[in-house]
Amino acid sequence: MRQGMGGWLLAIILSVLSSLVIGLSLVWLNIERMDMAYNLRRMQGELEDRQSLKAKLEVERDRLLSPYELGRKAVALGMRDARQGQIRRLGDGGL
């Protein structure tokens, strides 16, 4: 009878220990999942911010490179159109 109880006691102890290990593993995995979700949300926000900034910079670049803006800047810097013969065009061979 004594030996039969020892087997049951060992089985119960092993069962409790394995349940504890499984429970702690589940808690740890849940914490990791939440951490990943937080990082993913943060990175998605960062991506949206960068995409928004890129769009704003493209609009600004297009505005600065517009013929009207370039002409205004050229007048402010004292530039004018080139006279006949001032511009030389090179062939595809270079110099």
Backbone as a printed PyTorch tensor [residue, N CA C, xyz], in Angstrom:
tensor([[[  0.8250,  -1.1900,   0.0000],
         [  0.0000,   0.0000,   0.0000],
         [  0.8640,   1.2460,   0.0000]],

        [[  1.9330,   1.1770,   0.7350],
         [  2.8300,   2.3280,   0.8530],
         [  3.4720,   2.6420,  -0.4970]],

        [[  3.8630,   1.5850,  -1.2170],
         [  4.5280,   1.7880,  -2.4970],
         [  3.5310,   2.3330,  -3.5360]],

        [[  2.3160,   1.9580,  -3.4760],
         [  1.2830,   2.4500,  -4.3900],
         [  1.0370,   3.9310,  -4.1910]],

        [[  1.0640,   4.4020,  -2.9350],
         [  0.8690,   5.8220,  -2.6370],
         [  2.0480,   6.6450,  -3.1330]],

        [[  3.2460,   6.0760,  -3.0500],
         [  4.4350,   6.7930,  -3.5170],
         [  4.3710,   7.0480,  -5.0130]],

        [[  3.8420,   6.0960,  -5.7490],
         [  3.6980,   6.2660,  -7.2020],
         [  2.7110,   7.3700,  -7.5460]],

        [[  1.5990,   7.3820,  -6.7880],
         [  0.5990,   8.4260,  -7.0120],
         [  1.1480,   9.7950,  -6.6450]],

        [[  1.8630,   9.8530,  -5.5550],
         [  2.4420,  11.1210,  -5.1000],
         [  3.4360,  11.6510,  -6.1360]],

        [[  4.2580,  10.7610,  -6.6610],
         [  5.2190,  11.1550,  -7.6950],
         [  4.4890,  11.6380,  -8.9490]],

        [[  3.4290,  10.9500,  -9.3220],
         [  2.6560,  11.3430, -10.5040],
         [  2.0240,  12.7160, -10.3030]],

        [[  1.5000,  12.9660,  -9.1070],
         [  0.8790,  14.2620,  -8.8100],
         [  1.9290,  15.3690,  -8.8260]],

        [[  3.0870,  15.1150,  -8.2190],
         [  4.1590,  16.1190,  -8.1940],
         [  4.6230,  16.4350,  -9.6190]],

        [[  4.8340,  15.3990, -10.4280],
         [  5.2410,  15.6190, -11.8210],
         [  4.1670,  16.3660, -12.6070]],

        [[  2.9190,  16.0440, -12.3440],
         [  1.8110,  16.7140, -13.0210],
         [  1.7590,  18.1960, -12.6510]],

        [[  1.9230,  18.4920, -11.3610],
         [  1.9150,  19.8900, -10.9030],
         [  3.1000,  20.6480, -11.4920]],

        [[  4.2800,  20.0320, -11.4820],
         [  5.4650,  20.6920, -12.0360],
         [  5.3160,  20.9480, -13.5360]],

        [[  4.8080,  19.9630, -14.2610],
         [  4.6400,  20.1620, -15.7060],
         [  3.5750,  21.2270, -15.9840]],

        [[  2.5160,  21.2460, -15.1770],
         [  1.4930,  22.2860, -15.3330],
         [  2.0790,  23.6600, -15.0540]],

        [[  2.9300,  23.7540, -14.0430],
         [  3.5800,  25.0180, -13.7100],
         [  4.4880,  25.4800, -14.8480]],

        [[  5.2600,  24.5620, -15.3970],
         [  6.1530,  24.9070, -16.5150],
         [  5.3390,  25.3540, -17.7300]],

        [[  4.2850,  24.6300, -18.0400],
         [  3.4420,  24.9980, -19.1820],
         [  2.7840,  26.3570, -18.9400]],

        [[  2.2980,  26.5930, -17.7350],
         [  1.6760,  27.8770, -17.4040],
         [  2.6530,  29.0330, -17.5360]],

        [[  3.8670,  28.8490, -17.0040],
         [  4.8750,  29.9070, -17.1120],
         [  5.2780,  30.1370, -18.5650]],

        [[  5.3350,  29.0650, -19.3360],
         [  5.6600,  29.2010, -20.7610],
         [  4.5860,  29.9990, -21.4840]],

        [[  3.3320,  29.7290, -21.1760],
         [  2.2410,  30.4690, -21.8000],
         [  2.2800,  31.9460, -21.4280]],

        [[  2.5670,  32.2420, -20.1630],
         [  2.6790,  33.6400, -19.7350],
         [  3.8180,  34.3270, -20.4740]],

        [[  4.9630,  33.6580, -20.5700],
         [  6.1200,  34.2340, -21.2560],
         [  5.8100,  34.4850, -22.7330]],

        [[  5.1530,  33.5140, -23.3960],
         [  4.7960,  33.6850, -24.8020],
         [  3.8110,  34.8330, -24.9980]],

        [[  2.8850,  34.9980, -24.0640],
         [  1.9290,  36.0960, -24.1590],
         [  2.6380,  37.4400, -24.0100]],

        [[  3.5960,  37.5140, -23.1030],
         [  4.3670,  38.7510, -22.9330],
         [  5.1460,  39.0600, -24.2060]],

        [[  5.7580,  38.0520, -24.7970],
         [  6.5090,  38.2510, -26.0470],
         [  5.5790,  38.6940, -27.1760]],

        [[  4.3940,  38.1080, -27.2240],
         [  3.4250,  38.4790, -28.2600],
         [  3.0050,  39.9370, -28.1110]],

        [[  2.7570,  40.3600, -26.8810],
         [  2.3770,  41.7510, -26.6300],
         [  3.5260,  42.6950, -26.9760]],

        [[  4.7460,  42.2920, -26.6690],
         [  5.9150,  43.1090, -26.9900],
         [  6.0630,  43.2560, -28.5030]],

        [[  5.8540,  42.1600, -29.2320],
         [  5.9250,  42.2190, -30.6980],
         [  4.8260,  43.1090, -31.2630]],

        [[  3.6320,  43.0050, -30.7110],
         [  2.5170,  43.8300, -31.1850],
         [  2.8160,  45.3110, -30.9460]],

        [[  3.3910,  45.6300, -29.7910],
         [  3.7560,  47.0150, -29.4930],
         [  4.8000,  47.5130, -30.4830]],

        [[  5.8370,  46.7100, -30.7400],
         [  6.8850,  47.1120, -31.6850],
         [  6.3270,  47.2660, -33.0960]],

        [[  5.4390,  46.3700, -33.4940],
         [  4.8330,  46.4480, -34.8160],
         [  4.0130,  47.7290, -34.9560]],

        [[  3.2330,  48.0610, -33.9430],
         [  2.4230,  49.2750, -33.9640],
         [  3.3170,  50.5140, -34.0430]],

        [[  4.4120,  50.5060, -33.2950],
         [  5.3510,  51.6310, -33.3090],
         [  5.9980,  51.7720, -34.6890]],

        [[  6.3950,  50.6500, -35.2790],
         [  7.0380,  50.7000, -36.5950],
         [  6.0560,  51.1250, -37.6900]],

        [[  4.7920,  50.7140, -37.5610],
         [  3.7930,  51.1390, -38.5410],
         [  3.5810,  52.6460, -38.4620]],

        [[  3.5510,  53.1870, -37.2520],
         [  3.4300,  54.6350, -37.0880],
         [  4.6270,  55.3600, -37.6760]],

        [[  5.8070,  54.8130, -37.4500],
         [  7.0300,  55.4080, -37.9960],
         [  7.0120,  55.3690, -39.5230]],

        [[  6.5450,  54.2610, -40.0960],
         [  6.4540,  54.1440, -41.5530],
         [  5.4780,  55.1750, -42.1180]],

        [[  4.3320,  55.3370, -41.4740],
         [  3.3540,  56.3260, -41.9330],
         [  3.9280,  57.7360, -41.8500]],

        [[  4.6570,  58.0340, -40.7720],
         [  5.2850,  59.3500, -40.6420],
         [  6.2950,  59.5900, -41.7540]],

        [[  7.0970,  58.5800, -42.0560],
         [  8.1080,  58.7260, -43.1160],
         [  7.4610,  58.8630, -44.4910]],

        [[  6.3860,  58.1210, -44.7290],
         [  5.6940,  58.2430, -46.0130],
         [  5.0820,  59.6310, -46.1610]],

        [[  4.5310,  60.1510, -45.0780],
         [  3.9650,  61.4940, -45.1020],
         [  5.0500,  62.5300, -45.3650]],

        [[  6.1890,  62.3910, -44.6940],
         [  7.2990,  63.3160, -44.9020],
         [  7.8080,  63.2330, -46.3360]],

        [[  7.8920,  62.0280, -46.8810],
         [  8.3490,  61.8560, -48.2710],
         [  7.4070,  62.5780, -49.2260]],

        [[  6.1070,  62.4330, -49.0200],
         [  5.1340,  63.0990, -49.8910],
         [  5.2770,  64.6150, -49.8000]],

        [[  5.4640,  65.1350, -48.5860],
         [  5.6360,  66.5810, -48.4120],
         [  6.9050,  67.0640, -49.0930]],

        [[  7.9880,  66.2910, -48.9710],
         [  9.2520,  66.6820, -49.5970],
         [  9.1560,  66.6380, -51.1230]],

        [[  8.4250,  65.6710, -51.6630],
         [  8.2440,  65.6120, -53.1160],
         [  7.4630,  66.8230, -53.6170]],

        [[  6.4350,  67.2230, -52.8850],
         [  5.6620,  68.4080, -53.2640],
         [  6.5550,  69.6430, -53.2140]],

        [[  7.3540,  69.7680, -52.1720],
         [  8.2610,  70.9140, -52.0360],
         [  9.3000,  70.9200, -53.1570]],

        [[  9.8550,  69.7480, -53.4890],
         [ 10.8280,  69.6620, -54.5860],
         [ 10.1930,  70.0870, -55.9040]],

        [[  8.9910,  69.5920, -56.1680],
         [  8.3070,  69.9580, -57.4100],
         [  8.0250,  71.4570, -57.4640]],

        [[  7.6800,  72.0300, -56.3310],
         [  7.4260,  73.4730, -56.2890],
         [  8.7060,  74.2480, -56.5700]],

        [[  9.8130,  73.8260, -55.9420],
         [ 11.0760,  74.5410, -56.1300],
         [ 11.6330,  74.3810, -57.5420]],

        [[ 11.3280,  73.2850, -58.2130],
         [ 11.8290,  73.0520, -59.5680],
         [ 10.8650,  73.5250, -60.6530]],

        [[  9.7740,  74.1550, -60.2600],
         [  8.8240,  74.6420, -61.2610],
         [  9.4630,  75.7750, -62.0630]],

        [[  9.1080,  75.8930, -63.3470],
         [  9.6940,  76.9510, -64.1770],
         [  9.4770,  78.3500, -63.5950]],

        [[  8.3100,  78.5910, -63.0210],
         [  8.0400,  79.9030, -62.4360],
         [  9.0230,  80.2000, -61.3060]],

        [[  9.1970,  79.2460, -60.4110],
         [ 10.0900,  79.4420, -59.2600],
         [ 11.5390,  79.5810, -59.7100]],

        [[ 11.9670,  78.7700, -60.6830],
         [ 13.3370,  78.8690, -61.1900],
         [ 13.5620,  80.2130, -61.8800]],

        [[ 12.5710,  80.6770, -62.6360],
         [ 12.6900,  81.9880, -63.2900],
         [ 12.7870,  83.1100, -62.2770]],

        [[ 11.9850,  83.0390, -61.2460],
         [ 12.0310,  84.0560, -60.1850],
         [ 13.3950,  84.0720, -59.5090]],

        [[ 13.9260,  82.8920, -59.2280],
         [ 15.2300,  82.7690, -58.5790],
         [ 16.3360,  83.3070, -59.4900]],

        [[ 16.2330,  83.0060, -60.7980],
         [ 17.2400,  83.4820, -61.7550],
         [ 17.2420,  85.0010, -61.8200]],

        [[ 16.0830,  85.6170, -61.8350],
         [ 16.0040,  87.0870, -61.8520],
         [ 16.6070,  87.6510, -60.5760]],

        [[ 16.3130,  87.0280, -59.4420],
         [ 16.8540,  87.5120, -58.1630],
         [ 18.3730,  87.4090, -58.1290]],

        [[ 18.9420,  86.4250, -58.8290],
         [ 20.3990,  86.2500, -58.8560],
         [ 21.0630,  87.0000, -60.0090]],

        [[ 20.2740,  87.7230, -60.8010],
         [ 20.8360,  88.4970, -61.9020],
         [ 21.1600,  87.6650, -63.1250]],

        [[ 20.5630,  86.5400, -63.2800],
         [ 20.8140,  85.6870, -64.4440],
         [ 19.8810,  86.0840, -65.5780]],

        [[ 20.2920,  85.7870, -66.7950],
         [ 19.4520,  86.0520, -67.9610],
         [ 19.6760,  84.9400, -68.9760]],

        [[ 18.8700,  84.9360, -70.0250],
         [ 19.0090,  83.9220, -71.0720],
         [ 20.3510,  84.0860, -71.7710]],

        [[ 20.8970,  82.9760, -72.2240],
         [ 22.1780,  83.0070, -72.9440],
         [ 21.9790,  83.6230, -74.3260]],

        [[ 22.9890,  84.3760, -74.7620],
         [ 22.9460,  84.9750, -76.1020],
         [ 23.3490,  83.9350, -77.1360]],

        [[ 23.0950,  84.2740, -78.3750],
         [ 23.4370,  83.3940, -79.4930],
         [ 24.9320,  83.0930, -79.4810]],

        [[ 25.3020,  81.8220, -79.5400],
         [ 26.7020,  81.4220, -79.6040],
         [ 27.3620,  81.1920, -78.2520]],

        [[ 26.6700,  81.4990, -77.1640],
         [ 27.2610,  81.2890, -75.8400],
         [ 27.1670,  79.8320, -75.3900]],

        [[ 26.2630,  79.0890, -75.9420],
         [ 26.0680,  77.7010, -75.5250],
         [ 26.6240,  76.7860, -76.6050]],

        [[ 27.4740,  75.8890, -76.2190],
         [ 28.0300,  74.9090, -77.1540],
         [ 27.5270,  73.5270, -76.7430]],

        [[ 27.0880,  72.7980, -77.7040],
         [ 26.5870,  71.4530, -77.4310],
         [ 27.6390,  70.4440, -77.8540]],

        [[ 27.9090,  69.4840, -76.9860],
         [ 28.8850,  68.4370, -77.2810],
         [ 28.1580,  67.2110, -77.8070]],

        [[ 28.8320,  66.4690, -78.6380],
         [ 28.2460,  65.2360, -79.1540],
         [ 28.2440,  64.1640, -78.0800]],

        [[ 27.8080,  62.9870, -78.4420],
         [ 27.7480,  61.8730, -77.4990],
         [ 29.1300,  61.4210, -77.0660]],

        [[ 30.1730,  61.7340, -77.8410],
         [ 31.5340,  61.3130, -77.5200],
         [ 32.1570,  62.0940, -76.3800]],

        [[ 31.5150,  63.1310, -75.9090],
         [ 32.0830,  63.9330, -74.8160],
         [ 32.9780,  65.0150, -75.3630]],

        [[ 34.0910,  65.2850, -74.7090],
         [ 35.0000,  66.3600, -75.1220],
         [ 35.7070,  66.0000, -76.3410]]])
